[in-house]
Amino acid sequence: MSPAGPAWPRLRVLQALWALLVVLLAPWRLWAIKNTQECTWQVVLNNFETVGKKDASDRFVDQEPLYTVDKVFSLLVDAPIDPDEVRGLVSGKRERSWTCTPLGSGHLPTLSLQTYLGFPYYLKINYSCKGESSEALVRKGHLTGLKPVVLVTFQSPVNFHRWKIEQLQIQMEAAPFRSKAERCNAEEVCLMSWYTPMPIKNGSVVMRVDVSSNGLGPFIPNKRFRVNINGFLERQRDNTLQFTVGNELFNLIPRYFVNVPSRPLWYTVDQAPVFILGGIPEEKAILLTDTNFKDFFLVELSIDSCWVGSFYCPPTSFTATIYDAIATESTLFIRQNQLIYYFTGTYTTLHESNRGSERWVRVLANECIKKLCPVHFHSNGSEYVMALTTGKHEGYVHFGTITVVNCSITWAVFIAGDYNLLLLVEIEDPSTRKYFQVVSYDLVSDYLVVLYTIPEFIPDARGLEFLMVLGTESYTNFPMVPKGMSYNPYNNLLFIWGNFLLQSYNSENFIYLADFPKELSIKYLVNSFYGDTAIVTETEEIWYLLEGSYQVYKLFPSKGWEVHVSLQVMQQSSLYAPNETMVTLFYEDHRLYQLVYLIDNQQGRLVKRLVPVEQLLMYQQISTDYLLERQGSHLTLSFTNFCPFTVMRLRDLPNPQIYTRQERYRAQPPRVLEPGGFHSDNSLAVYQGLVYYLLWLHSKYDKPYADPVHDPTWRWWKNKKQDQVRGEGGESVGGPSPDPPSPSPCPGTVFAPHPVPQDYYFYLASNWRSAGSVHVDMASYEKIYDLKAENELPERIFLDKGTSYRFSVFLTAGEPEPLCTVQSKVGLAVVLADPECIEAVVKEKVLVNRNSVLFWVTLSDKRFCFDQGISGHHLMKTSMLLKVVGSSGHCFQNTHQGPRMQGNLMVPVLIGCPPGKRLAFDITYTLEYNRLQNKHYFDCVHVDPEMPCFLFRDIFYPFFLIQDLVTGDSGSFQGSYVLKVVGGGPTLDTIKEYSEEDIYRFNSPLDKTGSLIWTTRNTTTTEDSAFNILSHNSLGIEWLCMENSPCHDTIPHSIFASEFFFKVLVSNRGVDKSTYCDYQLTFQLHIHGLPLSARRAFLILMVSASLIVGLVILYVISCLLSPYVVKVCNVLCWKINNIVAWESYIYSVASDTRAFSNTSGTKSGESSGGISRVVSMVAGENKTDTKETLRKKPIS
């Protein structure tokens, strides 16, 4: 059996008394918080259907937004979130795609119609206190004003080629909601909880949820939860969840854990949403969790276990056990026997498509794999796993393929910053014994070098804590047996471990840590990467090392552990039992945790519990360093305090956001017009839509044209909150003046009056007349730029070129001492991992009257250790260790969450271009300056407010802004840059990308082919003179569009002048030495009024002149010949009329003759007389017409 605690003998009276003595005498444990309830937050996921249901809980599987929220928003027509106005901001690539609406429809002209969306889950929040009913506590908290505040932190993605690197947070206040579970007799509420939306962000599958109190009601400590997306679950048709990697097992059989050695937990740090752990004997099963083992599943994997060894693999006994298991951001890797499999989860937020595996996939099918080695940190936009081979290809490591002859690779470590591998190699030399070497392999230059040869025997330290291994020291008879390596990229600390522990900061000079006994053998190391390392031996002992010191402390088994367990038994803790086995050991949020299998009352269970390192060290210190002194007739017990100070405070800390690069938004639930303040399903749906839209605005803000106000939420409320855009006297508040009202893009459209301000909506809410009984306060959805420091160093620091971080450390000595004594007793050391890249300056000030010393610490970048890079990409990892001399393992500070170690503070430092900085086209100032310099400004005929036009014949003066998305700063870009036209077309739809050769011809002043698109009077060029260098003081750009350029001789598509859209790239890489940032901005520039070519213009001139001359001649001829033409026309008309009349007469005579052929002669004579009269009348009418025509003839 491998216990994680003592064998639990019967507690002897002496042990119990000693435990009580420690509790009573420890100055930090005087039960000062005995009147404070031990309360804790509880958080679960609920989907839309389970909101308000008791004991409902869901897994984070669904990743697609919901469209049902829009039905609720359609009711809010008289509110700041009127869908007809807000939807206009949601369009495709361009923000304004106008659609004209007929007058009288009751709506303003709207943009491309979209819908409000919501996230698929809510966070349900409660709290409980020891010994009290949770339901009553929640009601009491609500009545006393308690409201949980939830801070969701999105982990930045691995693939920065696909997603933007950013540190994003959103802070939300929870909304109270009555439970739907059952009826009760209470007037207001029986069961209730608080709810907030659980947001999702593209590119992020790992979320930290920090729950805190708003300061009212009972005291509840802050608590952090891991809410990760599980891409290895899928929803079935009956709405149940099923694992895609295998089948879930529901019985934790004791043989799976009892007498089973512990194993390491391997994953990509901060990126893996799911952890897996193998090692279950004779079962192809793993433990799987998406909450860092707050809960977990036992899953039998659906892999083919019918593997048999081949002739080139060493014979091994077949087993179904999963030996190595590694989790990355979206993929799981396992090793069974000598085979490797992987499975990719379904993460649409990462891939935007269903790219999950359908089954386990075997890789390296022709290799015999003896070990998988994890790579704890991602780099270059990718994650890595290394495989070591055995058998025929012994000496291969698959990270690519590296081969070393006559050797066996025991371990491999990937150093991403240098892009090389450190290999622990076992050499077999026939003439000598086996020996081990540390080998470095450069993956870029394909260069292999031996860094260090490990001694054959363990050095003799002769009572020292550590020993520098130089080769001249004496050795013991114990052989060194290396088993593995561990590397921290922040402080460059490399450990080689086996039955010894070596450490080095440069991989060449090693220090032997003699506190670790040579009789033991290390099984694996657990690194927090923040200065703490835990060691697990083959006998399941736990040791602890504080990086920066050379002392190794034994945590289990130890006297301190016995005292701690005794106290836990007295408090009836459920996390300890007489029989227990450690399954694994891991760090979470810089604290050490155990996964332990407990057997209590014949019942087995897995629990996650904290390893109280600080308490164990304190108990050990108290148990060994005490003194009994006789004072009079009784003995006095006193303890030795080895801490060189009594008080340590961090002061004068700057505002953190500029260094941590954390972007934070704030959202509060809408106000509900309900007496008890309880929300409904509809109001929670509104809350979902508002949070979704707030994050959507954030994601769409990274556009090339800068807004007049540098804030992502400005466009949301810009027509509702004029008082926040303009101050008194019309001056701009928070940025340049907004654009003047643009003309209507829809001819004949009449705009409604200016939107009402926010006071009107407040008036409606005050009178309980808000639409849908929901009032949205526009000030409740904003971005926060002024976070204050919390008297502790930030989690990490980003440094740009030449920037500094400055703070002070206040230390108070234990007893009043003279000046020289205080200075010698209290010392502060700053250890830098890369002193050639960063520097620290420490200034000391002794405060004699306060028995204290104040240290001013300034950490600065040296300006030459990093090349230019994209914002947030390829950052260099380093660190600063702040260490009070003599404090390691001796100084502790009491907090409400227990003791905390003091005196050693490690801060990771990232050098390069910090996330959240960007270059934007300052269209507002560019328009103003161009109008001033050119004395006029002519926009296009068809005005586009989002992309104003510039006239071809005017000199173009571009200006750019450096915008800090974290701090809200926005200022003119003062550096140098290179401008290139990299694409273009006569319309937006016909823009095409140019090749590298074309880009050179169109932009280089060295071009001799007549292809230049533009030129400038500036004479500064790049080192190779290939391109012009511009700045904010440049003399402007003159458009040429020469004969062989794509914009030459552009044919207009209407009666208006030709237009052309240029795709412009602006970059400061290689020409701006003031920053590490490689600002790259690509935007579209609309130019109108392009001239035609001389040939086409001459042709058009000739054709136009010919047409005009022809028309003039035709007009003159028509004027001269018109009288004759009229006369001829009249004669022709007269003749035509006569012919028509004569034919009519002939036809009528013929008809009468046939009609009266059988009548009498009298009638025939009368008819003849009638005919003669008709003929005479026709002749008379013709004469009359001829006379009238002659009278109307014009005088010539």
RAHU-V324519 format. One line per field, one symbol per residue. ss: DSSP state (h for helix, s for strand, l for the rest). Layout:
# RAHU-V324519
ss: ???
This chain:
# RAHU-V324519
ss: llslllllllllhhhhhhhhhhhhhlhhhlllllllllssssssssshhhlllllllllllllllsllhhhhhlllllllllhhhhhhhlllllllllsllllllllllslllllllsllsssssssssllllhhhhhhhhhhllllsssssssllllllllllllssssssslsssslllllllllllllssssssllllllllsssssssslllllllllssssssllllssslllllsssllssssllllhhhlllllllllsslllllllssslllllllssssslllllllsssssllllllllllllllllllllsssssslllssssssllsssssslllhhhhlllllllllsssllllsssssssllllsllsllsssssshhhllsssllssslllsssssssssllllsssssssslllllllssssssssllllssssssslllsssllllllsssllllllsssssllllsssssllllssssslllssssllllllsssllllllllssssssllllssssssllllssssslllllsssssllhhhhhhhhhhhhllllllllssssssssssllssssssssssllssssssssllhhhhhhhhhhhhlssssssllsssssslllllssssssslllllhhhhlsssssslllssllllllslhhhhhhhhhhhhhhhhhhhhllllslllsllllhhhhllllhhhhslhhhlsllsllllllllllllllllllllllhhhhhhhhhllllhhhssllhhhsssslllllllllllssssllllsssssssssslllllhhhhhhhllssssslllllsssssssssshhhlsssssssssslllllllsllllllssssssssslllllllssssllssssllsssssssslllllssssslhhhhhhhhhhhhllllllllllllllsssllllslllssssslllllsssllllsssssssssllhhhlssllhhhhhhhhllllllllllsssllllsllllllslsllllllsssllllllllllllllllllsssssssssslllllllllsllssssssssssslllhhhhhhhhhhhhhhhhhhhhhhhhhhhhhhhhhhhhhhhhhhhhhhhhhhhhhhhhhhhhhhlllllhhhhhhhhhhhhhhhhhhhhhhhhhhhhhhhhllll
